[in-house]
Amino acid sequence: MEIILQFLRNGAFGNFTLGNLLMLVVGCIFLYLAIKKDYEPLLLVPIGFGVLVGNIPYSAGMNIGVYEVGSVFSILYQGVSQGFYPPLIFMGIGAMTDFSCMLSNPRLIILGAAAQFGIFITFLGSLYLGFSIEHAAAIGIIGGADGPTAIFLSSKLAPDYLGAIAIAAYSYMALVPVIQPPIIKLLTTKKERLIRMKPSKPVSKRLRIMFPIVAFLLTTMIAPGAITLLGMLFFGNLLKECGVTERLANTARAALIDIVTILLGFTVGLSTDATRFLTPDSIKIFALGAGSFCVATASGILVAKLMNILSKNPINPIIGAAGVSAVPDSARVCQVVGAKEDPNNFLIMHAMAPNVAGVIGSAIAAGVFLSVFN
C-alpha cells in the first residue's frame, strides 16, 4: 500500500492542478482550430500537442521536463531558448519567397512598414503596464505577427516571458482569418474593396539575384542587430534565385524548415507548464498582443487609403492588411475578402508585396530593439 501511495504522489494525479486542466483545454482548442478549422495546422498541431505533453504533471527530480537540465526535452528546447530555430526558419522562408512582387511595385513596401506601427504601440503599452524596457521590446514584436522573430528577440531580452510571447505570437498568426476580415470591412468602403490594381511588371533575373545581396547590406547597416535573421532570410532567397544551388534551396524550403517547425512548435508548447505560464503577466502579454495585431492591420489599411489620396494610381486598401508578417496567410485573407466583392479581382500577388516587406520590417524592428536594449 505504501508503494502504491508513493506511486500516486509522484504521478500525474498526485501533482495535478486546476492550472494543468486549463492548459490541457487550451491545447485541445489549438488542435481543434488546426484540424477542424485548418488555422495554421503546421504550427498549431505541434504547439497544441506540445501543450498537452508539457502539462502532464510529475514530481520533481524525474529529469523529464523541459525545465530540468539535461532532459531530452530541455535539450530540444535550447533551440528556442538560445535562438537557434528562428534563423533556420528564416532561411527556409527566404528560399520559398518570391520578392519580385515587391520589386515590381516598390511603393507597396510602405504598407509593410506602416503595419509595423503595431510593434511600437505594443512597446509603449508594455511600458505603461509596468514591464521593463527590455521586456517591453520583446513583447512589442508580437505586433508584427512574426513568430520566429518574436522568439528570437525574447530569447535575448525576455527569456522569462519566452513561452507567453511565443504562444501569443503564433496564436494571433493562426487567427489571421478571424481577426483581419472584420477590421478590413470596418475601415474600407465597398467601392474601395472593388478597386482593381494594374498587373505587376516582370522582374529580371539579374535584379532578383542582386536584391538579396543589396538588401542585406542596406538593412543590416541600418540595424546590425538583425544580422542573424536577415542574413539567413536573404541567404535562403539567394539560394533560390541564383539558379545554381537548387538542391540547397529545395532542402531549405522543404525538409529543413519542416523539421525545424516541428521542433520549434512542439517545444514552445512544452514550455507552457501551468505553474510558469499562468501568471498575470502572461494575461497582459496576450491582451497586448491582441491589441497590437489589430493596430498593425488597421495601420496598413489606413496608410493605403492615404496613398490613394496622394496618388493617381489607386491601391486596393485591402492589401494594407497584408503588411503584417504572417506569410502568406494575411495575403490569402486579402484575396478572400477581395474575391467576396469581386470574384475576378485577384489581389494575392499584390498583397504578397507588403507581406514580404512586413517580414523584413519586423526583423529590422527586432534588430533595432536588440541593438539598443541588449
Residue pairs with C-beta under 8 A, 6 or more apart in sequence:
8 14
9 59
10 58
10 59
10 62
11 58
11 59
12 56
12 57
12 58
14 59
15 57
15 58
15 59
16 57
17 57
17 274
17 275
19 274
19 275
19 278
20 55
20 56
20 57
20 274
22 274
22 278
23 51
23 54
23 55
23 272
23 273
23 274
23 277
23 278
24 51
24 52
24 55
26 51
26 272
27 48
27 49
27 50
27 51
27 52
27 55
27 269
28 48
28 52
29 48
30 44
30 45
30 47
30 48
30 51
30 171
30 174
30 269
31 44
31 45
31 48
31 49
33 39
33 44
33 174
33 175
34 40
34 41
34 43
34 44
34 45
34 48
34 174
35 41
35 45
39 174
39 175
39 177
39 178
40 170
40 173
40 174
40 329
42 258
42 261
42 265
43 147
43 170
43 173
43 174
43 261
43 265
44 170
44 174
44 265
45 265
46 261
46 262
46 264
46 265
46 266
46 269
47 167
47 170
47 265
47 266
47 268
47 269
48 269
49 266
49 269
50 265
50 266
50 267
50 268
50 269
50 270
50 271
50 272
51 269
51 270
51 272
52 269
53 266
53 269
53 270
54 65
54 66
54 269
54 270
54 271
54 272
54 273
55 272
55 273
55 274
58 64
58 65
62 68
63 70
63 71
64 71
64 72
64 73
65 71
65 73
65 74
65 273
66 73
66 74
66 76
66 77
66 267
66 270
66 271
66 273
67 74
67 271
67 273
67 276
68 74
73 267
73 270
76 263
76 266
76 267
77 267
77 270
77 271
78 84
79 85
79 260
79 263
79 264
79 267
80 151
80 155
80 162
80 166
80 264
80 267
80 268
80 271
81 155
81 159
81 162
82 155
83 151
83 152
83 155
83 156
83 228
85 148
85 151
85 260
85 263
85 264
86 148
86 149
86 151
86 152
86 229
86 264
87 148
87 152
87 228
87 229
87 231
87 232
88 232
88 256
88 257
88 260
89 148
89 257
89 260
89 261
89 264
90 148
90 229
90 230
90 232
90 233
90 236
90 363
91 232
91 233
91 235
91 236
91 252
91 256
91 257
92 236
92 252
92 253
92 256
92 257
92 260
93 233
93 236
93 257
93 327
93 359
94 212
94 232
94 233
94 234
94 235
94 236
94 237
94 238
94 239
94 240
94 252
95 236
95 237
95 239
95 240
95 249
95 250
95 252
95 253
95 257
96 236
96 240
96 253
96 257
97 236
97 237
97 240
97 327
97 356
97 359
98 352
99 208
99 211
99 212
99 237
99 356
100 200
100 202
100 203
100 208
101 200
101 349
101 350
101 352
101 353
101 356
102 108
102 109
102 352
102 353
102 354
102 356
102 357
103 203
103 207
103 208
103 211
104 200
104 201
104 202
104 203
104 353
105 200
105 201
105 350
105 353
107 307
107 311
108 315
108 319
108 350
108 353
108 354
108 357
109 353
109 354
109 357
110 303
110 307
111 300
111 303
111 304
111 307
111 315
111 319
111 320
111 322
111 323
111 353
111 354
111 357
112 300
112 323
112 353
112 354
112 355
112 356
112 357
112 358
112 359
112 360
112 361
113 323
113 357
113 361
114 299
114 300
114 302
114 303
114 304
114 320
114 323
115 144
115 296
115 297
115 299
115 300
115 320
115 321
115 323
115 324
115 354
115 358
115 361
116 143
116 144
116 296
116 299
116 323
116 358
116 361
116 362
116 365
117 143
117 295
117 296
117 299
118 143
118 144
118 292
118 293
118 294
118 295
118 296
118 297
118 299
118 324
119 140
119 141
119 143
119 144
119 292
119 296
119 362
119 365
120 140
120 143
120 365
121 143
121 291
121 292
121 295
122 139
122 140
122 142
122 143
122 288
122 289
122 291
122 292
122 295
123 136
123 137
123 139
123 140
123 369
124 136
125 288
125 291
125 292
126 135
126 136
126 139
126 140
126 284
126 288
127 133
127 136
129 284
129 288
131 139
131 281
131 284
133 373
134 157
134 158
134 373
134 374
135 157
135 158
135 160
135 161
137 153
137 157
137 158
137 369
137 372
137 373
138 150
138 153
138 154
138 156
138 157
138 158
138 161
138 165
138 369
139 154
139 158
139 161
139 165
139 285
139 288
139 289
140 292
140 365
140 369
141 149
141 150
141 153
141 154
141 165
141 169
141 362
141 365
141 366
141 369
142 150
142 165
142 168
142 169
142 172
142 285
142 288
142 289
142 292
142 293
143 289
143 292
143 293
143 295
143 296
144 150
144 296
144 324
144 325
144 358
144 361
144 362
144 365
144 366
145 169
145 172
145 173
145 176
145 293
145 296
145 324
145 325
145 326
145 330
145 358
145 362
146 169
146 173
146 325
146 326
146 358
146 359
146 362
146 363
147 166
147 169
147 170
147 173
148 229
148 264
149 229
149 325
149 362
149 363
149 366
150 165
150 166
150 168
150 169
151 162
151 165
151 166
151 169
151 264
151 268
152 228
152 229
152 366
153 366
153 369
153 370
154 161
154 162
154 165
154 166
155 162
156 370
156 374
157 369
157 370
157 373
157 374
158 165
161 281
161 282
161 285
162 271
163 268
163 271
163 272
163 276
163 277
164 277
164 279
164 281
164 282
164 285
164 286
165 285
166 268
166 271
167 268
167 269
167 272
167 277
168 285
168 286
168 289
169 289
170 265
170 268
171 286
171 289
172 179
172 289
172 290
172 293
173 326
173 329
176 324
176 326
176 329
176 330
176 333
177 329
177 332
177 333
177 336
179 293
179 294
179 297
180 297
180 321
180 330
180 333
180 337
181 333
181 336
181 337
183 294
183 297
183 298
183 301
183 321
184 193
184 297
184 301
184 318
184 321
184 333
184 334
184 337
185 193
185 337
187 298
187 301
187 302
187 305
187 317
188 301
188 305
188 317
188 318
190 341
192 305
192 308
192 316
192 317
192 318
193 316
193 317
193 318
193 337
193 338
193 341
193 342
194 341
194 342
194 345
195 314
195 315
195 316
195 317
196 316
196 342
196 345
197 314
197 315
197 316
197 347
197 350
198 313
200 349
200 350
205 241
205 243
208 241
209 238
209 241
209 242
209 243
211 237
211 241
212 234
212 235
212 237
212 238
212 241
213 234
213 238
215 230
215 234
215 360
216 230
216 231
216 234
216 235
219 226
219 230
219 360
219 363
219 364
219 367
220 226
220 227
220 230
220 231
220 367
222 364
222 367
223 364
223 365
223 367
223 368
223 371
224 367
224 371
225 366
225 367
225 368
225 369
225 370
225 371
225 374
226 363
226 364
226 366
226 367
226 368
226 370
227 367
229 363
229 366
229 367
230 360
230 363
230 364
230 367
233 359
233 360
233 363
236 249
236 252
236 253
239 245
239 248
239 249
239 252
240 249
240 253
271 277
293 324
296 323
296 324
297 321
297 323
297 324
299 320
299 323
300 319
300 320
300 321
300 322
300 323
300 324
300 354
301 317
301 318
301 320
301 321
302 317
302 320
303 320
304 315
304 316
304 317
304 319
304 320
305 317
305 320
307 315
308 314
308 315
308 317
316 338
316 345
316 347
316 350
318 334
318 337
318 338
318 347
318 351
319 331
319 334
319 347
319 350
319 351
319 353
319 354
320 354
321 330
321 333
321 334
321 351
322 330
322 331
322 333
322 334
322 351
322 352
322 353
322 354
322 355
322 358
323 330
323 354
323 355
323 357
323 358
323 361
324 330
324 355
324 358
325 355
325 358
325 359
325 361
325 362
326 355
327 355
327 356
327 358
327 359
328 348
328 352
328 355
330 351
330 355
330 358
331 348
331 351
331 352
331 355
332 348
334 347
334 348
334 351
335 346
335 347
335 348
335 351
338 345
338 347
339 345
339 347
